[in-house]
Amino acid sequence: MLGIGYDDARSATAQDADQCLKDTWAEVLWRIYGGSWRHANLFQADPHPANCRFGSDGRVGFVDFGCVKVVPERQRRRLLGLTRAVIDGRKGDVRNLMGELGYFAEGFTLSVDEAYEWMAEIHHEVLAAQPVSYDRYTSQRAVRTLVDVRRCSDHPVRHVSIPGDLLFFSRINLTANAILAKLGATVHARAIADDMDGAAEPMTALGKRHVAWVRQRGLPYGLENHDHP
């Protein structure tokens, strides 16, 4: 298999590469994990680093698609609407969309401010000063945001009912964050999200290639309606 692996004690790995190359790989990972459901209602629900092969030309090969999920269009639109509401600071819309997605089933609830603060933490890399750098502290923060590691009664996860399908998105968030932290990567997270959504023109070279690929194949952007049920 072409490319080098992520972690192998017997040989050079992706973690040993030049930082500029690691940053490129990180942007590719951001785009594959965030772009597939934006453009095609699909996402690979097993983002394990061993399923990636890293090329010296900046390409990343992905293997093992045994756990692929289809996101119904109505659900996809709500998920993306939630992300855009967080980015725009529309707190009321954030809480309303969380309710529509099923976060407040079985009597669970959060206030408008509590809901926004939690979602803002989950979307930290998109809201932070750009470009954003990943390290072990950002990875730890992601875990603390999504997992009640300290068993705190006031942790947001104790006050919501997370729908089953959305658990896979949490898994992607945690695993991708950990991979990028190991790479010590720096990426323009907000710009990547914006160009995949069709909210802004791309600002990186890879982003321009991504957008050209989307247009060439006639795929929709994240904010456009998809021809799916």
N, C-alpha and C positions, 0 to 999 in steps of 0.2 A: 504494500500500500504506500502511495506517495506521501511525502510530507513527514514531519516529525510529530511525535506524540507530546502530550501535555506534561506527563510526569513519568520518567523512566530512570531509575538509579543507574542503569548500565550505559546510558548514552546521553548526548546533549538533548535537551527538551525545549519546548516553547518558552519555558520560564527563563532559559539561559540566553535568549535571543537579544538582539539590539532593541533598545526601547522604542525607537521609531517604528520598527516592525511589529512589536507587541501592541503599540497603539493602533496600528492598522488592523491587526487581527481583532482587537477589542471592538472596533467600529463594525467590522463584519459580523461579529457575534451579536452586537446590539441590533443590527439590522435584520439578521435572520430570525432572532427570537421575537423581535418586536414587529417585523415587517410581514411575516407570513400570515398572521391573523388580520393585519390591517388590509392587506391586498387580496387575500384569498380565503379568509375565514378558517384558516388552519393554523395549528401550532404544534410543534414537536414538544411533547410533554416530558421528555427525558433528557434534559440538557446537561448530561454528564460529560465532563471534560474528556473522558476516555473515548467519547463518540466523535471527537474532533481530530483532524490531522492538519497541521499547520505548515503552509508552504513558504519558502523563502521569498516568493514574489508577492506575499501579502494575502494570498488566497487561503481560505479555510475549507477543508472538505468535511462533510458531515456524514456519519454512518449510523446505522441502527435506527430505523424509523418504525420501530415496533409499537410505539406509543404515540400516535398522532390523534389529536382531537379536532373535531369539527365544531366551530363556534357558530350557532345559529345567528342569522343576520340581526335579528332584534336584540339579542344578547350582545353581539359585537358592537352595535351602535350605542348601547347603553354603557358598555365598558369604555369605549373611546370617549363618549360624552362625559363620563366621569373624569377621565384623565384631563380632557380639555377644560373642564370646570375647575379642577384643581389648579391647573396652570394659570387660568384667568382669575383665580381668587373668588369664584362665585360660590360662596359657602352654602347658600340655600339650595342651589342646584346639586351640589355635592351630596348633601344629605338626602335630597329627594331621589336622586339616581341610585344611591345606596339602597334606599327602600325598594325601588323598582327591581333592583338586582337580587333582592331577597336577604339583605343583611339584617333586617329587623323582623324576621319571622319569629314566631313563638314568643312575642312580647318583648324581645330585646330592643334596646334603643340607646342612642347617643344624642346629645344635644347637637345643634348646628355647629357650634364651635368645636366640640369634641370630635365630631365626625370629620370636620375639615382638618383639624390638627393631626389626626391619625393618618388621613389620606395624604396630607402634605409630607409626613414622614416617610410614607411608602414611596412617594414620588420625589424623594429628596434630591436625587441626582439631576432631575430635570429642572428643579426649582433653584438649585444652588448656583453660585457664581460660576460662569462658564469660561473655559472648559473645566470639567470636573475630573479630579484624580481619584482613583480607587486605591485603597490600602486596607490593611487589616482592621482599621478603626471603622471604615465605611461598611465593611462586611459585618462587623460586630453590631453596628447600629441597625443594619437591616434585620439581623436575627432578633434583636431586642424589640424591634417594631412589630414583627410578625409572630413572634413566639413569646409566650409568657414565661420566660426562663426563671424569673424571680418569684413566680406564683403570687403576683400582686392582684389584689381584688379590684383595683381601679384600672388594670390594663384593658385597653379597648377590646381585645379579643374575647374578654369575658362578658362583653356587653353587646356582642353581635352574633348572628348565626350565619357563618360563611357558607354559601352554597357550594355543593360538591365540586362543580366544574371550576369554580374560582380558586379552589385549593391548588389546582395545577398551575395557575398563574402565580400564586405565592411561591410555589416550588421553583418556577422559572426565575422569579425575582431573586430568591435566595441563592440559587446555584450560579446563575449568571454573575451576580454580584461577587460571589466568592472567586469565580474564575478570573474576573477582571482585576480583583484585588491581588491575586497571586501574580498576575502579569504586571501589576503596578501601573495600570493603563491610565492614560488621560484622553478623554473624549469630549466632543461637543454634544452632550446628551440632549439638550433642549433642541438644538438645530436638527439633530437626527430625527427626533420625534416630529418636529414641525414639517420637515420635507416629506416624510413618509405619510403624514396626515394630509398633505396638500395645503398646509397653512402658510408655507413660506418656501421660497426657492432654496435649494441646497447651498451650503457654504463650504463644504469639503469636496475634494476631488472624488472621493469615493461616493459621496452623496450625489454628485452630478452623474456619475455612471449608474447609480441606482435608479435615479429618476428617468434617465434615458432608457434603461431596461424596462421600467414600468410602462413608459409611454409606448415603446416599441411593441410590447405585447398586449397593449390595450387594457391593462389592469387598472382597477380603480384605486384611488388614494383612500386613505383611511376615512376621511370625512365624507366621501361620496357613497351613495347608496349602491349596494351590491345586488346582483340578480340572484339572490339566494333566499330561501324561505326563512 
